[in-house]
């Protein structure tokens, strides 16, 4: 902000000579008016800059939906490509409507109690001093990200009506309640609730390793468990059979799009950028935004390389799909503590996240759990590790900068901050597991009992693109082949003879 201009009529009159009091008063009144105008303009500029920053971050997070769509499409078999792409569009569309009507109010409606918000339904009284439309858009992009995670776990065998029901329920109620607990200033475990901090610290889940990734992953876990594995995923002796996705190219494309969007997901969670920690200094919240982008990058890169060599040792192959999942696992883990840890700690986070993902996938094979995109293992397992990691490595300086207003707040156990933050984070993991189990578990069970969850074996074998969506996403055929008219028809071009 600009320095205030001050003017004293009495002092100014001394320099203007005798009988100059009226003139001095007139001059000072105009200076005061100019000062007020300048300060107002600076305030307007600050609001505009912060709103633009938040909107740009919202656009980046929303672009992750395209990343999810490409990743999902590449990870399923070709016969289910259109189905999984349509479910990703549905997540955004249904999520937009239900988050507008109910979800945002449950999450951030204020004033409220510690459990759930109960104001601002359908954005009533928005904009307000608390938030503007840009804040709603940003939070909606987070909500549909959670729904997108769940869709990957139940891919290739789920009825379309089940997607409609679970996506609406998750974005309109289940996820908003969790985000209220940990992100709303009124939430019972929020680090922003300085009047009543859980264990004196609250939960530091900055961008949602628990709130977004664990919620989506655990919901997907219940959906996949209740549905059961895809036909052919395990043979008669119980051994796992790889049902590989049809396009590694789409998987890599989706991964890079998600990587790009994560720079809105994590750094954007500051919601403001024009916040100096010390006025007139080069170091401010803009520096914290940059540091958050760096920790995000290092965690993902480390996890990718750890997965690369780990899977090479275990399987003997350099597998690009596994590396992409490892990269995303690192991102999911660092999301909670990205703003409050040092860059070197992010490397530890990514390394352990890769091991957690590999271990969860091995456990999934043992218990015959089938998740085509490893979403439950990746987002649920790595998200839980990220919550614990933050409680171990959060630094005192960064915690006090990112969460001001409460001096002496606990920080990471390994950084000398004691165990109170760790205790709060263990509570977070337990209540998220309990809440999602109590809501999404029964929902999927009810859908299963009413035969609304899983498609028939015949439809699953033929592929949902053909049986439910009118044709395949793409079909290669020769000239004169009249027997296959479904999908986008492409002509096979034979190699020309060399001259």
C-alpha positions, 0 to 999 in steps of 0.5 A: 500500500502507498504511504499516507500523506499527512498535513497539519494546518497549524504547522503549515500556517507557520510557513505561510505567514500571518493570517494564513490559517484559512489557506493552510486549512484549505490546502490540508483538506485537499491533501487529505482528499488526495490521500484518500483517493490514492489509498482507495485506488491502491485498495482497488488495485489490490482487489483486482490483482488478487481476484485475477490471480484467483481466477487464473488459478481456477482456470488452471485447476479446471484444466485438470479435468481435461487431464483427468479425461485423457488419463482415464481414456488412455488407462481403459480399454478402447471399447470403453473410451467414450464412456469414461470421457462422458463421465468426466464431462458429467463430473464437471456439469453435475458438479457445477450445478450441485455445488452452486445450489448446495455445496458451496453453502455447506462448505463456506456459508458463514456464519455457521457451526463447526460441522456444516455451513448453512448460508449462501445457498445458490450464491445468495449474498455473494459477492460479500466482504468474505468472498467474491464469485472467483472464490466460488469458481475456484472451490468448484474446480476443487470439488469436481476434481474429487469426483473425477478421482472416484470415477477412475476407480469404478471405470469400465463396469459402472452404469451411467445412472450411478455416475449421475447419483454419486457425482451429485452427492459427492460434490453437493454434500460429502466433499463440502462438509469435509472442506468446511471442517478443514478450510472454513474459518468456522470449521472445527479443525480448521487452521484458520479458526484461531478462536478454537484450534484443534490441539492448538494448531488446527489441521494444516491441509493447505491444498487438500491431500486429505480434503480432496485426494483422500475423499475422492480416493476413499469414495472410489475404494468403496465403489470398487469394492462393492462392484467387484473387479472387472471380468478377467482381472483375476484368473481362476487361481486368483492371480492378477491379469493385466488389463492394460489401457489402450493408449499410453500416449493419452496417459502421458498427455493427461499426466502433463495436463494434470502437472500443468494444472497442479500449479493452480491447485497448490500455489493458487490455494493462497487465493491472494498474491498481493500480501506483503509479509514486511512492507517494502520488502522483496519477500512476501506472499508472492515468494511463498507462491513461488516456493509452493510451485517449487516444492510441488515440482520436486515432489512429483519429479522425485516420485516419478524417478523413484517409481521408474527405478522401483518398478524396473527392479520389481518387473524388469520393465521401464513402464511409462504408465507406472511412472506417470502414476508415480508422478501424480502420487508425489503431487497428491502427497505434497498438496497438504504441506506444499506451502509450509515445507522446505524444498529439500523436504519435498524430495523426501515426500515424493520418495516415500509417496512412490513407495506408498503407491507401489506398496498399495498396488501390491496390497490391492493385488493380494486382496483382489481389489481392482482399480483401473486407474489406481485412483484409490491407492494413488489419491487415498494412500499417497494423500494420507501420507501427505497429511502425515508428512506435513505434520512431520516437516512443516517449518515454524517460519512458514507456518506462521507466515501462511497461517498468521494471527496465532503466535506459537502455533505448533509445527512439524515434529521433525522440525522441533515443533512437538507432536500436537500437529501430528495428533491433529493430522491423525484425527483428520485421517480418521474422520475423513475415513469415517465420514466417507465410509458413512456416506459414500459406502451406503450410497454405493451399497444401495445402488448395488442392491437396486441393480443400478451400479454395475452393468451386465456381464454381456455389456461389460464384455462387449464394451460400454461404448457399443452397448450404451453409447452407440458405437466405438470411439474409433474403429479401423477397417478396410474399404468395403467392410460393411459389417462395422459401421460403429464409431468414427471410421478411419481408412487404413492406408497401406505403405506405398511401394518404394521406387 
